[in-house]
Amino acid sequence: MSVAVLRMIRCRRLSTAGPPRVKRLLQWKDLRKIAKVTGAVILGGCLFITYEVGALDKAVTIDTQAILQEKYKSYIYLKATPSDEKQNLAAELTHKTRKELHKAVRRLLEMSSKILLQPLDEHFSHMDADPHEMALWVLLKRTQSANEAVRLQAVQELANNHHWHDYQYQTAAQVMDQRTAVGLARTPQVDLHFFLPPPALPDLEDGFSTEDGLRQLLASLPQSEVDKCVQYFTSLALRESSQALTAQRGGLWCFGGNGLPYAQSLSTIPSEKVESFCLQALVQHSKVQSHCDHIVSNGGLQLLQRVFQLRRDSLKIQRNIVRIIGNLALNENIHQAIVQSGWVSVLAEMMQSPHIMQASHAARALANLDRETVKEKYQDGVYILHPQTRGNQPIKADVLFIHGILGAAFKTWRQKDRNIVEEEEATGSKDDYTECWPKSWLAVDCPNLRVLSVEYDSHLSDWKAKCPAENQRKSLAYRSQELLKKLKSAGVGERPVVWVAHSMGGLLVKKMLLDASEDPDMAGLLKNTKGIVFYSVPHHGTFMAEYSVNARYLLFPSIEVRELCKDSPALRDLNENFLNIAKEKEFKVLSFAETLPTNIGSMIKILVVPLQSADLGIGELIEVDVDHLNICKPEKRDSFLYKRSLQFIQEALQCYISH
């Protein structure tokens, strides 16, 4: 009141001062407007808060039984004591109250910002009342953002938070889309509770086995106008299945007096053996793009899931199945079917396998599914050893490993095998042994490199060829063109490259680089090749090939071996042409040569690649006291063989990986 009286006295004094009466009227009008707006805001705020408190009172009234039922839907069912249940219930009621109050405050702030025409504080727009409730939904919402960086960060934060409750994991598993699920599966050491288990499969009909299902699937796939090897593997699998089925039904009685034991052996073992034949045939079919849709539409994904669960004790069968999934994942139109059939959870679990081969097969399949961060596609036989998961480390260069005759993408590059005496004398534990040193050692020493290993079929003799139809397409020229297409799909050539090759793999590298020099589309591969490591590569041929040719009636040497004959015209031309390119492009070259003979059979020892043949003519040549098989298998991480190879790779790529 005193303030009002003083105001009136002041106004009267002003009125006696002279003419500016208009100004006095304007001031009174402004005061009246301010009073009206202030009153309206206060009255509206009171009404709004009253409404929200009433709504909150209703919302906090919760059926405790309903809460308990929701808690029991978790992945892991925890047996809590009654006191724990009461504490958890009180905590949830508190969380619910805070959540509703947060909503009320947020609405009031939004209304105030509209009245006062001021922007809403960014801090309040992201306010979270409960980090264990609302934070999950905030992150899940961000995984759907139109901004790729926001999506990737949200997936990373989801995986890094290891304090989610079990029911929250289940909620996330049910809500997330396939892009988020694949991203989580490719996150290091992700909690497997994020993934729903594969859908339950229907029971098989009486008398119908998984083998019958595989046979039906193979029979339903197109057989005309396909690769001869696909036809071969399919017919082989169907034939083996038919023989096993006959044996189980009491057939095969007449085999020179041994029919009954033979039939019994087929009926007791064949299930897993025949499944392997069928899976090898499906691997070949899955390489044909037009057949992939047939496999999916005929229930192949569910059938493979059944076999995978049935044969959890067979690592080989599981690898073949995941190899098929990896081939199917090359087709983006099939991704949704793969995810819906439960394969993401299977692959995520397999990624954490202690077996490098298992984890690498799963990593390839997931990389082909991940179109968010992976632009390359890894064809059959191209395995990514590092990085197998998502990460913040930028990839600056590639290192490619190419095996030789009778080699493979993993076993060629294992640590040197120890005999019994060496194992007893070794100071380190058995756990120190690695199945693949590029994965276990090189990836640690050079984390910003992408390490790939390539696999292709190669045999000393046609007797051991997996597919007889391949005998006419095993030349270096054919293999070179085949691998160049796969490597281009994997993005090889877009970054600096160092090649690491053993035996015939080195000849294949030289042939690929020569072919790349004649193909404008592969110019990047030649330009970005910075170095090559040759482990006992027969640049001028090998006596072993001559031995095989002389014993052709025993070994039937394959095309690959016949091409390795000492001083063959093909090898001479290959070497001369490669040397011209290597000198022109200034390739860095490091060659290792064996000095110990290799056991060929029980009574024959031979120096497979003599020093003269291992000498390319350029670069550094180092002799090592090992045989041909162990020249690419370092004894341990601090051995000269590995340390010198590592040093060469780092020096060849120093300009690219040092910054």
BAZARO-218602 format. One record per residue (C-alpha): y, x, z. Coordinates in steps of 0.25 Angstrom, whole numbers, padded with zeros to 4 digits, always signed. Layout:
N
YXZ ...
REM end
This chain:
659
+0000+0000+0000 +0010+0011+0003 +0007+0017-0010 +0011+0004-0017 +0024+0002-0009 +0028+0016-0012 +0025+0014-0027 +0034+0001-0026 +0046+0008-0019 +0045+0019-0030 +0045+0009-0041 +0058+0001-0035 +0065+0014-0034 +0062+0017-0048 +0067+0004-0052 +0081+0006-0047 +0082+0019-0054 +0085+0013-0068 +0080+0008-0081 +0065+0013-0083 +0059+0000-0078 +0049+0000-0090 +0043+0013-0085 +0041+0007-0071 +0034-0005-0078 +0024+0004-0085 +0020+0012-0073 +0017-0001-0066 +0008-0005-0078 +0001+0008-0078 -0002+0007-0063 -0008-0007-0065 -0017-0003-0077 -0022+0009-0069 -0025+0000-0057 -0032-0010-0066 -0041+0001-0073 -0044+0007-0060 -0048-0006-0054 -0057-0010-0065 -0064+0004-0065 -0067+0003-0050 -0071-0012-0051 -0080-0009-0063 -0086+0003-0056 -0089-0005-0043 -0096-0016-0051 -0104-0005-0059 -0108+0002-0047 -0112-0011-0040 -0121-0015-0053 -0127-0001-0053 -0131-0001-0038 -0137-0015-0040 -0145-0010-0052 -0149+0003-0044 -0154-0006-0033 -0163-0013-0042 -0168-0001-0049 -0172+0007-0036 -0181-0005-0033 -0194+0002-0038 -0208-0002-0037 -0215+0010-0030 -0228+0006-0036 -0223+0007-0050 -0217+0021-0047 -0231+0026-0041 -0238+0021-0054 -0228+0028-0063 -0231+0041-0055 -0246+0040-0057 -0244+0041-0072 -0241+0056-0071 -0250+0066-0079 -0255+0072-0065 -0258+0062-0054 -0254+0067-0041 -0260+0062-0028 -0247+0061-0019 -0248+0057-0004 -0241+0044+0000 -0230+0051+0006 -0228+0059-0007 -0228+0046-0014 -0217+0040-0005 -0208+0053-0007 -0210+0052-0022 -0207+0037-0022 -0194+0040-0014 -0190+0051-0023 -0192+0042-0036 -0184+0031-0029 -0173+0042-0027 -0174+0046-0041 -0173+0032-0046 -0161+0029-0038 -0154+0042-0042 -0157+0039-0057 -0151+0025-0056 -0138+0030-0049 -0137+0040-0060 -0137+0029-0070 -0127+0021-0062 -0117+0033-0061 -0119+0037-0075 -0115+0023-0080 -0103+0023-0071 -0099+0036-0077 -0101+0032-0091 -0092+0019-0088 -0082+0027-0082 -0081+0037-0093 -0079+0025-0103 -0068+0019-0094 -0061+0032-0092 -0063+0037-0107 -0069+0050-0102 -0082+0057-0107 -0094+0056-0097 -0096+0069-0090 -0108+0077-0097 -0114+0080-0084 -0116+0066-0080 -0122+0062-0094 -0133+0072-0091 -0134+0069-0076 -0149+0067-0071 -0152+0060-0059 -0166+0065-0057 -0171+0079-0063 -0185+0075-0062 -0183+0061-0069 -0171+0061-0078 -0172+0075-0082 -0185+0073-0089 -0179+0061-0097 -0167+0069-0100 -0175+0080-0106 -0184+0071-0114 -0172+0064-0119 -0167+0078-0124 -0179+0081-0131 -0175+0069-0140 -0161+0075-0143 -0156+0077-0157 -0152+0091-0153 -0164+0101-0155 -0159+0111-0145 -0158+0099-0134 -0172+0095-0138 -0178+0109-0136 -0171+0112-0123 -0176+0098-0118 -0190+0102-0121 -0189+0115-0115 -0183+0109-0102 -0194+0099-0101 -0205+0110-0102 -0198+0119-0092 -0197+0109-0081 -0210+0110-0074 -0206+0100-0063 -0208+0087-0070 -0217+0077-0063 -0230+0073-0069 -0225+0059-0073 -0213+0065-0080 -0222+0074-0088 -0229+0061-0092 -0216+0054-0095 -0212+0066-0104 -0225+0066-0111 -0224+0052-0115 -0210+0052-0119 -0208+0065-0127 -0209+0065-0142 -0218+0074-0150 -0207+0084-0152 -0205+0086-0137 -0220+0087-0135 -0222+0098-0145 -0210+0105-0139 -0215+0105-0125 -0229+0109-0130 -0223+0121-0136 -0215+0125-0123 -0222+0136-0115 -0230+0132-0104 -0226+0117-0105 -0232+0108-0095 -0243+0100-0101 -0240+0088-0094 -0229+0085-0104 -0240+0081-0114 -0248+0068-0114 -0263+0071-0116 -0269+0068-0129 -0272+0053-0131 -0285+0048-0127 -0295+0048-0138 -0304+0036-0141 -0319+0037-0137 -0328+0041-0148 -0338+0031-0154 -0352+0033-0150 -0359+0044-0158 -0346+0049-0164 -0342+0063-0160 -0330+0072-0162 -0338+0079-0173 -0340+0066-0180 -0325+0063-0179 -0322+0077-0185 -0332+0075-0196 -0326+0061-0200 -0312+0068-0200 -0316+0079-0209 -0323+0069-0218 -0310+0060-0219 -0302+0072-0224 -0299+0074-0239 -0309+0084-0245 -0304+0085-0259 -0294+0094-0264 -0294+0102-0252 -0296+0117-0249 -0311+0122-0251 -0311+0127-0237 -0307+0113-0232 -0319+0108-0239 -0328+0119-0234 -0324+0117-0219 -0325+0102-0220 -0338+0102-0227 -0343+0112-0217 -0339+0104-0205 -0345+0091-0211 -0358+0098-0213 -0359+0104-0199 -0355+0090-0194 -0366+0083-0202 -0376+0093-0198 -0373+0092-0183 -0373+0076-0184 -0387+0077-0191 -0392+0086-0180 -0387+0077-0169 -0394+0065-0176 -0407+0072-0176 -0407+0078-0190 -0409+0093-0195 -0424+0093-0191 -0429+0102-0203 -0424+0116-0202 -0436+0125-0203 -0442+0121-0190 -0429+0123-0183 -0422+0110-0186 -0423+0104-0172 -0416+0116-0165 -0406+0116-0176 -0403+0102-0174 -0402+0103-0159 -0392+0115-0160 -0383+0107-0170 -0383+0095-0160 -0380+0103-0148 -0369+0113-0154 -0363+0107-0166 -0352+0098-0160 -0343+0109-0157 -0347+0118-0169 -0345+0106-0179 -0332+0102-0173 -0328+0117-0176 -0332+0115-0191 -0324+0102-0192 -0312+0108-0185 -0312+0120-0195 -0313+0110-0206 -0301+0102-0200 -0293+0115-0199 -0294+0116-0214 -0290+0102-0217 -0278+0103-0208 -0273+0114-0216 -0272+0104-0228 -0259+0096-0226 -0264+0083-0233 -0276+0083-0223 -0268+0083-0211 -0264+0068-0212 -0279+0065-0214 -0283+0072-0201 -0273+0065-0193 -0275+0051-0199 -0290+0052-0197 -0289+0055-0182 -0290+0070-0183 -0280+0072-0172 -0287+0064-0162 -0301+0069-0166 -0296+0084-0164 -0290+0080-0151 -0304+0075-0147 -0311+0087-0151 -0301+0096-0144 -0303+0089-0131 -0318+0090-0133 -0318+0105-0136 -0309+0110-0126 -0318+0121-0123 -0318+0126-0138 -0306+0134-0141 -0310+0136-0155 -0311+0121-0158 -0298+0119-0151 -0291+0129-0159 -0296+0123-0172 -0291+0109-0167 -0277+0114-0164 -0277+0122-0177 -0279+0109-0184 -0268+0102-0176 -0259+0114-0180 -0262+0112-0194 -0259+0097-0193 -0246+0100-0186 -0241+0107-0199 -0239+0092-0204 -0227+0086-0197 -0231+0072-0200 -0243+0074-0191 -0236+0079-0179 -0234+0065-0172 -0249+0063-0174 -0252+0076-0168 -0243+0073-0156 -0248+0059-0154 -0263+0064-0153 -0260+0072-0141 -0260+0086-0148 -0247+0091-0141 -0253+0091-0127 -0266+0098-0132 -0258+0109-0140 -0248+0111-0128 -0260+0114-0119 -0267+0123-0129 -0254+0131-0130 -0255+0135-0115 -0270+0140-0118 -0273+0154-0113 -0280+0156-0127 -0270+0162-0137 -0277+0156-0149 -0277+0142-0143 -0262+0143-0139 -0259+0148-0153 -0266+0137-0160 -0258+0127-0151 -0245+0134-0153 -0247+0133-0169 -0249+0118-0168 -0238+0115-0159 -0228+0124-0167 -0232+0116-0179 -0229+0103-0171 -0216+0108-0166 -0205+0105-0177 -0194+0106-0167 -0194+0121-0165 -0204+0126-0175 -0200+0126-0190 -0212+0134-0195 -0226+0129-0197 -0239+0137-0193 -0250+0135-0204 -0264+0136-0200 -0267+0151-0197 -0253+0154-0192 -0252+0155-0177 -0239+0157-0169 -0242+0167-0158 -0228+0167-0153 -0220+0159-0149 -0230+0148-0147 -0220+0140-0139 -0206+0136-0140 -0196+0146-0134 -0182+0151-0134 -0185+0165-0139 -0180+0166-0154 -0190+0170-0164 -0185+0182-0172 -0197+0188-0180 -0211+0185-0183 -0224+0194-0181 -0236+0190-0190 -0250+0194-0187 -0260+0194-0198 -0275+0197-0195 -0285+0203-0204 -0300+0201-0208 -0308+0193-0198 -0295+0192-0190 -0288+0180-0184 -0274+0176-0179 -0278+0179-0165 -0290+0187-0163 -0285+0199-0172 -0273+0201-0163 -0280+0200-0149 -0280+0212-0139 -0291+0222-0141 -0304+0218-0136 -0309+0225-0124 -0323+0230-0121 -0330+0228-0108 -0326+0243-0103 -0311+0241-0107 -0310+0228-0100 -0316+0234-0087 -0306+0246-0088 -0294+0237-0092 -0283+0236-0082 -0278+0223-0086 -0285+0210-0084 -0292+0202-0095 -0281+0192-0095 -0272+0203-0102 -0281+0202-0115 -0274+0194-0126 -0280+0187-0138 -0268+0189-0146 -0258+0201-0143 -0247+0196-0153 -0247+0183-0144 -0248+0190-0130 -0241+0203-0132 -0232+0202-0145 -0226+0189-0141 -0222+0194-0127 -0216+0207-0133 -0208+0201-0144 -0205+0186-0139 -0195+0183-0151 -0206+0185-0162 -0215+0175-0168 -0229+0180-0168 -0238+0173-0179 -0253+0176-0182 -0259+0172-0195 -0274+0169-0197 -0282+0168-0210 -0297+0168-0213 -0302+0182-0217 -0317+0187-0217 -0324+0200-0220 -0335+0192-0228 -0336+0178-0235 -0348+0175-0226 -0338+0173-0214 -0327+0166-0222 -0324+0152-0215 -0323+0146-0229 -0330+0151-0241 -0320+0144-0250 -0310+0154-0244 -0317+0166-0250 -0308+0165-0263 -0295+0164-0256 -0295+0175-0246 -0288+0185-0254 -0275+0192-0249 -0267+0184-0259 -0272+0171-0254 -0271+0174-0240 -0257+0179-0242 -0252+0167-0249 -0258+0158-0238 -0252+0165-0227 -0238+0166-0233 -0238+0151-0234 -0242+0150-0219 -0232+0160-0214 -0220+0154-0222 -0223+0141-0216 -0223+0148-0202 -0209+0154-0205 -0214+0168-0207 -0203+0176-0215 -0191+0169-0209 -0190+0180-0198 -0193+0195-0198 -0208+0197-0198 -0218+0208-0194 -0232+0207-0199 -0244+0212-0190 -0257+0213-0198 -0272+0218-0196 -0281+0222-0207 -0281+0213-0219 -0270+0205-0213 -0261+0217-0217 -0265+0216-0231 -0262+0201-0230 -0248+0204-0225 -0245+0213-0236 -0249+0203-0246 -0241+0192-0240 -0228+0201-0240 -0231+0204-0255 -0233+0189-0258 -0220+0186-0250 -0212+0196-0259 -0216+0188-0271 -0213+0174-0265 -0198+0171-0263 -0201+0161-0253 -0207+0172-0244 -0196+0182-0246 -0192+0180-0231 -0206+0185-0227 -0205+0198-0234 -0190+0200-0230 -0193+0197-0215 -0205+0206-0214 -0201+0218-0205 -0214+0224-0202 -0229+0225-0203 -0240+0230-0193 -0253+0233-0200 -0266+0235-0191 -0276+0242-0200 -0273+0235-0213 -0281+0241-0225 -0270+0243-0234 -0279+0251-0243 -0292+0243-0240 -0303+0245-0231 -0317+0251-0232 -0323+0239-0225 -0320+0231-0237 -0328+0240-0245 -0339+0239-0235 -0339+0224-0237 -0339+0225-0252 -0351+0234-0252 -0358+0225-0243 -0354+0212-0251 -0368+0207-0251 -0367+0207-0235 -0353+0203-0232 -0347+0196-0245 -0333+0202-0242 -0322+0192-0243 -0310+0193-0252 -0302+0199-0241 -0311+0210-0239 -0313+0214-0253 -0298+0215-0254 -0298+0226-0244 -0307+0236-0251 -0301+0250-0250 -0291+0253-0261 -0292+0239-0268 -0282+0237-0279 -0277+0224-0272 -0274+0232-0259 -0268+0243-0266 -0258+0234-0274 -0256+0226-0261 -0252+0239-0253 -0243+0244-0264 -0235+0232-0266 -0234+0230-0251 -0229+0244-0249 -0218+0241-0260 -0213+0229-0252 -0214+0235-0238 -0206+0247-0243 -0195+0238-0249 -0194+0229-0237 -0196+0241-0227 -0207+0234-0219 -0210+0241-0206 -0225+0244-0206 -0234+0248-0194 -0249+0251-0197 -0260+0253-0188 -0274+0260-0192 -0287+0260-0185 -0295+0272-0183 -0308+0267-0177 -0319+0261-0185 -0322+0246-0183 -0336+0240-0180 -0341+0232-0192 -0354+0226-0187 -0363+0233-0178 -0366+0246-0185 -0354+0249-0194 -0340+0255-0191 -0329+0256-0201 -0314+0260-0201 -0310+0247-0207 -0296+0252-0211 -0294+0267-0213 -0281+0274-0210 -0278+0276-0224 -0279+0261-0227 -0271+0257-0215 -0260+0265-0220 -0250+0256-0228 -0241+0268-0232 -0229+0264-0225 -0225+0262-0210 -0232+0268-0198 -0247+0270-0197 -0254+0271-0183 -0268+0274-0181 -0275+0267-0169 -0288+0270-0163 -0294+0256-0165 -0303+0249-0175 -0299+0239-0185 -0301+0227-0176 -0293+0232-0165 -0282+0238-0172 -0274+0225-0170 -0278+0223-0156 -0270+0231-0146 -0278+0235-0133 -0267+0231-0124 -0252+0227-0124 -0247+0241-0121 -0257+0248-0132 -0251+0256-0143 -0256+0247-0154 -0248+0235-0148 -0236+0242-0143 -0234+0249-0157 -0236+0236-0164 -0226+0229-0155 -0216+0241-0157 -0217+0239-0172 -0214+0224-0172 -0202+0226-0163 -0196+0237-0171 -0199+0229-0184 -0192+0217-0179 -0182+0224-0170 -0169+0219-0177 -0174+0205-0176 -0180+0203-0162 -0171+0213-0154 -0159+0203-0154 
REM end
